[in-house]
């Protein structure tokens, strides 16, 4: 680790920088998880894992990442695939918009970078759907170049060890400390240690991330508009030849009824279908919804 910048206010934290770093390395290594997307130098494969892991549990991604990579092993392969095929392979992960944005990022790489991902943080951040944590993840894990990486497990570690009694801790308070610790010759190992320690803390203690000012409890899926959107998208994908909207919604209503969920009213059905079309999930052509 490099020396801390004198402008970083470690005096406000419960541990000094050396104490924090030592504890994270020790406890993070003890909590290490062997995952298939780890310790690889393929930036596209790492990007796919980072996007999948957004708002999705590791256990679920373990089932999807290998199959998705087998179907689309490179950015060129993903760029050349149809949106319907990509969404079909994404079904079950939720937040389907991530799949389309990932495909758009692949299309940019295929069109401008000969199918390769950019190497710099700023260039990665410019790709569709790539935010600060995702760009930093590719830098740290694929290229092994240090970049400040702040996501929910990392946030949990900083909150638990450095601000154990504070509520509503803002990311702007954490980020200088995260960036200061990111200055390491082992960015891959350091961030694995943070992730694994954070996962262990969330399993063994009250989730420290709840004390973050940015924490928001996810609304239940059952009965939500997200559930209705997902059901309609599955229905359209299952009918590549196209399906009339009324017939699609009839099938969706039957699926929801089996799950004990009330159907959407006509206004909401129209809004959901229009929104999915605007976002590029399917199109209306010849009076039919087509993937």
One Martini backbone bead per residue (centre of mass of N, CA, C, O) as a GRO file, in nm:
protein
  291
    1UNK     BB    1   0.098   0.035   0.019
    2UNK     BB    2   0.047   0.350   0.016
    3UNK     BB    3   0.048   0.648   0.124
    4UNK     BB    4  -0.130   0.872   0.270
    5UNK     BB    5  -0.309   1.134   0.233
    6UNK     BB    6  -0.316   1.433   0.416
    7UNK     BB    7  -0.632   1.503   0.324
    8UNK     BB    8  -0.729   1.259   0.483
    9UNK     BB    9  -0.986   1.195   0.739
   10UNK     BB   10  -0.900   0.952   0.958
   11UNK     BB   11  -0.975   1.083   1.240
   12UNK     BB   12  -1.297   1.009   1.203
   13UNK     BB   13  -1.222   0.724   1.241
   14UNK     BB   14  -1.195   0.419   1.421
   15UNK     BB   15  -0.953   0.376   1.225
   16UNK     BB   16  -0.672   0.349   1.095
   17UNK     BB   17  -0.532   0.284   0.807
   18UNK     BB   18  -0.349   0.045   0.891
   19UNK     BB   19  -0.567  -0.106   1.053
   20UNK     BB   20  -0.771  -0.142   0.827
   21UNK     BB   21  -0.595  -0.290   0.621
   22UNK     BB   22  -0.518  -0.530   0.799
   23UNK     BB   23  -0.809  -0.631   0.857
   24UNK     BB   24  -0.902  -0.678   0.570
   25UNK     BB   25  -0.689  -0.878   0.482
   26UNK     BB   26  -0.735  -1.089   0.702
   27UNK     BB   27  -1.055  -1.127   0.680
   28UNK     BB   28  -1.085  -1.145   0.372
   29UNK     BB   29  -0.912  -1.399   0.325
   30UNK     BB   30  -1.085  -1.581   0.516
   31UNK     BB   31  -1.354  -1.508   0.320
   32UNK     BB   32  -1.297  -1.639   0.065
   33UNK     BB   33  -1.428  -1.664  -0.274
   34UNK     BB   34  -1.491  -1.896  -0.520
   35UNK     BB   35  -1.517  -1.766  -0.851
   36UNK     BB   36  -1.547  -1.784  -1.199
   37UNK     BB   37  -1.474  -1.452  -1.237
   38UNK     BB   38  -1.202  -1.503  -1.111
   39UNK     BB   39  -0.880  -1.465  -1.200
   40UNK     BB   40  -0.922  -1.294  -1.467
   41UNK     BB   41  -0.827  -1.117  -1.792
   42UNK     BB   42  -1.125  -1.077  -1.897
   43UNK     BB   43  -1.306  -0.795  -1.943
   44UNK     BB   44  -1.576  -0.903  -2.048
   45UNK     BB   45  -1.633  -1.113  -1.827
   46UNK     BB   46  -1.627  -0.906  -1.599
   47UNK     BB   47  -1.849  -0.723  -1.699
   48UNK     BB   48  -2.075  -0.928  -1.686
   49UNK     BB   49  -2.054  -0.980  -1.381
   50UNK     BB   50  -2.101  -0.687  -1.284
   51UNK     BB   51  -2.383  -0.656  -1.408
   52UNK     BB   52  -2.519  -0.902  -1.274
   53UNK     BB   53  -2.449  -0.803  -0.965
   54UNK     BB   54  -2.658  -0.600  -0.992
   55UNK     BB   55  -2.905  -0.658  -0.772
   56UNK     BB   56  -2.763  -0.953  -0.734
   57UNK     BB   57  -2.708  -1.254  -0.633
   58UNK     BB   58  -2.453  -1.471  -0.645
   59UNK     BB   59  -2.613  -1.739  -0.668
   60UNK     BB   60  -2.754  -1.657  -0.933
   61UNK     BB   61  -2.505  -1.590  -1.110
   62UNK     BB   62  -2.381  -1.875  -1.107
   63UNK     BB   63  -2.606  -1.980  -1.318
   64UNK     BB   64  -2.559  -1.755  -1.560
   65UNK     BB   65  -2.268  -1.681  -1.648
   66UNK     BB   66  -2.175  -1.942  -1.798
   67UNK     BB   67  -2.406  -1.941  -2.012
   68UNK     BB   68  -2.360  -1.661  -2.128
   69UNK     BB   69  -2.059  -1.706  -2.211
   70UNK     BB   70  -2.118  -1.943  -2.403
   71UNK     BB   71  -2.300  -1.766  -2.598
   72UNK     BB   72  -2.109  -1.486  -2.521
   73UNK     BB   73  -1.765  -1.469  -2.525
   74UNK     BB   74  -1.789  -1.185  -2.671
   75UNK     BB   75  -1.847  -0.876  -2.783
   76UNK     BB   76  -1.907  -0.961  -3.073
   77UNK     BB   77  -2.122  -1.176  -3.005
   78UNK     BB   78  -2.318  -0.984  -2.862
   79UNK     BB   79  -2.351  -0.774  -3.090
   80UNK     BB   80  -2.466  -0.996  -3.305
   81UNK     BB   81  -2.698  -1.041  -3.143
   82UNK     BB   82  -3.006  -1.062  -3.052
   83UNK     BB   83  -3.211  -0.927  -2.826
   84UNK     BB   84  -3.383  -1.178  -2.779
   85UNK     BB   85  -3.148  -1.369  -2.709
   86UNK     BB   86  -3.036  -1.212  -2.473
   87UNK     BB   87  -3.299  -1.209  -2.302
   88UNK     BB   88  -3.329  -1.514  -2.283
   89UNK     BB   89  -3.053  -1.548  -2.117
   90UNK     BB   90  -3.163  -1.342  -1.880
   91UNK     BB   91  -3.380  -1.493  -1.772
   92UNK     BB   92  -3.403  -1.453  -1.402
   93UNK     BB   93  -3.231  -1.187  -1.319
   94UNK     BB   94  -3.341  -0.929  -1.390
   95UNK     BB   95  -3.323  -0.629  -1.495
   96UNK     BB   96  -3.324  -0.629  -1.828
   97UNK     BB   97  -3.182  -0.363  -1.912
   98UNK     BB   98  -2.893  -0.462  -1.870
   99UNK     BB   99  -2.875  -0.635  -2.127
  100UNK     BB  100  -2.906  -0.406  -2.337
  101UNK     BB  101  -2.666  -0.235  -2.237
  102UNK     BB  102  -2.453  -0.452  -2.276
  103UNK     BB  103  -2.495  -0.475  -2.580
  104UNK     BB  104  -2.428  -0.178  -2.645
  105UNK     BB  105  -2.140  -0.191  -2.542
  106UNK     BB  106  -2.053  -0.411  -2.743
  107UNK     BB  107  -2.113  -0.247  -2.999
  108UNK     BB  108  -1.903  -0.029  -2.948
  109UNK     BB  109  -1.657  -0.219  -2.941
  110UNK     BB  110  -1.701  -0.343  -3.224
  111UNK     BB  111  -1.701  -0.061  -3.387
  112UNK     BB  112  -1.424   0.088  -3.231
  113UNK     BB  113  -1.235  -0.178  -3.084
  114UNK     BB  114  -1.228  -0.467  -3.207
  115UNK     BB  115  -1.383  -0.599  -2.941
  116UNK     BB  116  -1.262  -0.422  -2.725
  117UNK     BB  117  -1.194  -0.299  -2.426
  118UNK     BB  118  -1.128  -0.058  -2.249
  119UNK     BB  119  -0.864   0.053  -2.014
  120UNK     BB  120  -0.998   0.295  -1.903
  121UNK     BB  121  -1.208   0.435  -1.686
  122UNK     BB  122  -1.334   0.661  -1.865
  123UNK     BB  123  -1.399   0.477  -2.110
  124UNK     BB  124  -1.580   0.280  -1.959
  125UNK     BB  125  -1.785   0.498  -1.853
  126UNK     BB  126  -1.887   0.561  -2.160
  127UNK     BB  127  -2.044   0.319  -2.158
  128UNK     BB  128  -2.323   0.163  -2.173
  129UNK     BB  129  -2.423   0.106  -1.836
  130UNK     BB  130  -2.156   0.231  -1.710
  131UNK     BB  131  -2.044   0.272  -1.400
  132UNK     BB  132  -1.824   0.330  -1.153
  133UNK     BB  133  -1.814   0.037  -1.039
  134UNK     BB  134  -1.785  -0.116  -1.306
  135UNK     BB  135  -1.529   0.021  -1.408
  136UNK     BB  136  -1.359  -0.051  -1.157
  137UNK     BB  137  -1.388  -0.358  -1.178
  138UNK     BB  138  -1.236  -0.393  -1.444
  139UNK     BB  139  -0.974  -0.268  -1.354
  140UNK     BB  140  -0.912  -0.449  -1.102
  141UNK     BB  141  -0.981  -0.752  -1.223
  142UNK     BB  142  -0.855  -0.742  -1.521
  143UNK     BB  143  -0.614  -0.510  -1.521
  144UNK     BB  144  -0.492  -0.431  -1.239
  145UNK     BB  145  -0.608  -0.137  -1.183
  146UNK     BB  146  -0.652   0.125  -0.989
  147UNK     BB  147  -0.989   0.178  -0.846
  148UNK     BB  148  -1.255   0.309  -0.707
  149UNK     BB  149  -1.463   0.074  -0.513
  150UNK     BB  150  -1.826   0.116  -0.478
  151UNK     BB  151  -2.027  -0.108  -0.305
  152UNK     BB  152  -2.217  -0.275  -0.087
  153UNK     BB  153  -1.987  -0.445   0.048
  154UNK     BB  154  -1.782  -0.221   0.075
  155UNK     BB  155  -1.958  -0.030   0.238
  156UNK     BB  156  -1.990  -0.218   0.482
  157UNK     BB  157  -1.697  -0.211   0.576
  158UNK     BB  158  -1.663   0.093   0.624
  159UNK     BB  159  -1.896   0.119   0.824
  160UNK     BB  160  -1.819  -0.101   1.036
  161UNK     BB  161  -1.511  -0.005   1.095
  162UNK     BB  162  -1.532   0.331   1.082
  163UNK     BB  163  -1.878   0.367   1.138
  164UNK     BB  164  -2.043   0.201   1.383
  165UNK     BB  165  -2.243   0.464   1.503
  166UNK     BB  166  -2.341   0.572   1.233
  167UNK     BB  167  -2.575   0.759   1.051
  168UNK     BB  168  -2.614   0.856   0.738
  169UNK     BB  169  -2.377   0.778   0.548
  170UNK     BB  170  -2.207   0.919   0.304
  171UNK     BB  171  -2.030   0.865   0.018
  172UNK     BB  172  -1.857   1.131   0.039
  173UNK     BB  173  -1.720   1.016   0.304
  174UNK     BB  174  -1.605   0.741   0.182
  175UNK     BB  175  -1.452   0.788  -0.092
  176UNK     BB  176  -1.174   0.895   0.006
  177UNK     BB  177  -1.104   0.625   0.149
  178UNK     BB  178  -1.131   0.436  -0.088
  179UNK     BB  179  -0.921   0.582  -0.267
  180UNK     BB  180  -0.682   0.558  -0.073
  181UNK     BB  181  -0.688   0.236  -0.067
  182UNK     BB  182  -0.657   0.190  -0.385
  183UNK     BB  183  -0.349   0.247  -0.343
  184UNK     BB  184  -0.235  -0.043  -0.494
  185UNK     BB  185  -0.058  -0.336  -0.604
  186UNK     BB  186  -0.347  -0.509  -0.522
  187UNK     BB  187  -0.647  -0.462  -0.646
  188UNK     BB  188  -0.774  -0.738  -0.661
  189UNK     BB  189  -0.729  -0.845  -0.371
  190UNK     BB  190  -0.845  -0.605  -0.214
  191UNK     BB  191  -1.141  -0.624  -0.333
  192UNK     BB  192  -1.195  -0.910  -0.251
  193UNK     BB  193  -1.169  -0.859   0.052
  194UNK     BB  194  -1.401  -0.660   0.071
  195UNK     BB  195  -1.627  -0.835  -0.045
  196UNK     BB  196  -1.600  -1.081   0.154
  197UNK     BB  197  -1.634  -0.928   0.415
  198UNK     BB  198  -1.908  -0.802   0.346
  199UNK     BB  199  -2.061  -1.068   0.312
  200UNK     BB  200  -2.011  -1.169   0.600
  201UNK     BB  201  -2.137  -0.936   0.757
  202UNK     BB  202  -2.428  -0.967   0.629
  203UNK     BB  203  -2.458  -1.265   0.749
  204UNK     BB  204  -2.373  -1.196   1.074
  205UNK     BB  205  -2.510  -0.912   1.058
  206UNK     BB  206  -2.627  -0.623   1.048
  207UNK     BB  207  -2.666  -0.440   0.785
  208UNK     BB  208  -2.454  -0.177   0.732
  209UNK     BB  209  -2.595  -0.034   0.479
  210UNK     BB  210  -2.838   0.089   0.647
  211UNK     BB  211  -2.635   0.343   0.731
  212UNK     BB  212  -2.680   0.457   0.463
  213UNK     BB  213  -2.792   0.727   0.279
  214UNK     BB  214  -2.843   0.524   0.011
  215UNK     BB  215  -3.042   0.346   0.139
  216UNK     BB  216  -3.277   0.106  -0.020
  217UNK     BB  217  -3.548  -0.070  -0.002
  218UNK     BB  218  -3.673  -0.321  -0.166
  219UNK     BB  219  -3.936  -0.389  -0.330
  220UNK     BB  220  -4.164  -0.601  -0.380
  221UNK     BB  221  -4.231  -0.817  -0.643
  222UNK     BB  222  -4.497  -0.900  -0.563
  223UNK     BB  223  -4.733  -0.714  -0.752
  224UNK     BB  224  -4.557  -0.563  -0.929
  225UNK     BB  225  -4.458  -0.406  -1.213
  226UNK     BB  226  -4.213  -0.586  -1.255
  227UNK     BB  227  -4.373  -0.850  -1.280
  228UNK     BB  228  -4.542  -0.762  -1.527
  229UNK     BB  229  -4.312  -0.702  -1.717
  230UNK     BB  230  -4.178  -0.981  -1.710
  231UNK     BB  231  -4.424  -1.140  -1.813
  232UNK     BB  232  -4.454  -0.999  -2.085
  233UNK     BB  233  -4.171  -1.056  -2.194
  234UNK     BB  234  -4.187  -1.363  -2.185
  235UNK     BB  235  -4.425  -1.388  -2.378
  236UNK     BB  236  -4.294  -1.255  -2.628
  237UNK     BB  237  -4.040  -1.443  -2.642
  238UNK     BB  238  -4.234  -1.703  -2.685
  239UNK     BB  239  -4.324  -1.521  -2.963
  240UNK     BB  240  -4.147  -1.468  -3.242
  241UNK     BB  241  -4.404  -1.426  -3.444
  242UNK     BB  242  -4.602  -1.304  -3.255
  243UNK     BB  243  -4.839  -1.102  -3.050
  244UNK     BB  244  -5.112  -1.002  -2.927
  245UNK     BB  245  -5.176  -0.801  -2.672
  246UNK     BB  246  -5.434  -0.936  -2.562
  247UNK     BB  247  -5.313  -1.221  -2.551
  248UNK     BB  248  -5.074  -1.162  -2.372
  249UNK     BB  249  -5.239  -1.056  -2.127
  250UNK     BB  250  -5.396  -1.313  -2.079
  251UNK     BB  251  -5.147  -1.484  -2.006
  252UNK     BB  252  -5.051  -1.304  -1.778
  253UNK     BB  253  -5.304  -1.315  -1.600
  254UNK     BB  254  -5.286  -1.621  -1.556
  255UNK     BB  255  -5.010  -1.620  -1.419
  256UNK     BB  256  -5.085  -1.428  -1.186
  257UNK     BB  257  -5.318  -1.593  -1.070
  258UNK     BB  258  -5.141  -1.839  -0.988
  259UNK     BB  259  -4.981  -1.623  -0.787
  260UNK     BB  260  -5.203  -1.423  -0.657
  261UNK     BB  261  -5.230  -1.187  -0.876
  262UNK     BB  262  -5.342  -0.906  -0.984
  263UNK     BB  263  -5.431  -0.746  -1.243
  264UNK     BB  264  -5.398  -0.515  -1.464
  265UNK     BB  265  -5.500  -0.246  -1.588
  266UNK     BB  266  -5.540  -0.097  -1.889
  267UNK     BB  267  -5.356   0.142  -1.842
  268UNK     BB  268  -5.107  -0.016  -1.736
  269UNK     BB  269  -5.069  -0.198  -1.978
  270UNK     BB  270  -5.007   0.030  -2.177
  271UNK     BB  271  -4.759   0.143  -2.023
  272UNK     BB  272  -4.585  -0.111  -2.021
  273UNK     BB  273  -4.571  -0.164  -2.325
  274UNK     BB  274  -4.454   0.114  -2.403
  275UNK     BB  275  -4.201   0.103  -2.230
  276UNK     BB  276  -4.075  -0.155  -2.355
  277UNK     BB  277  -4.053  -0.033  -2.638
  278UNK     BB  278  -3.872   0.213  -2.570
  279UNK     BB  279  -3.640   0.013  -2.443
  280UNK     BB  280  -3.620  -0.242  -2.664
  281UNK     BB  281  -3.766  -0.529  -2.609
  282UNK     BB  282  -3.993  -0.451  -2.820
  283UNK     BB  283  -4.230  -0.458  -3.094
  284UNK     BB  284  -4.470  -0.306  -3.313
  285UNK     BB  285  -4.600  -0.528  -3.574
  286UNK     BB  286  -4.880  -0.576  -3.736
  287UNK     BB  287  -5.029  -0.587  -3.440
  288UNK     BB  288  -4.761  -0.705  -3.310
  289UNK     BB  289  -4.562  -0.851  -3.073
  290UNK     BB  290  -4.201  -0.829  -3.111
  291UNK     BB  291  -3.864  -0.932  -3.044
   0.00000   0.00000   0.00000
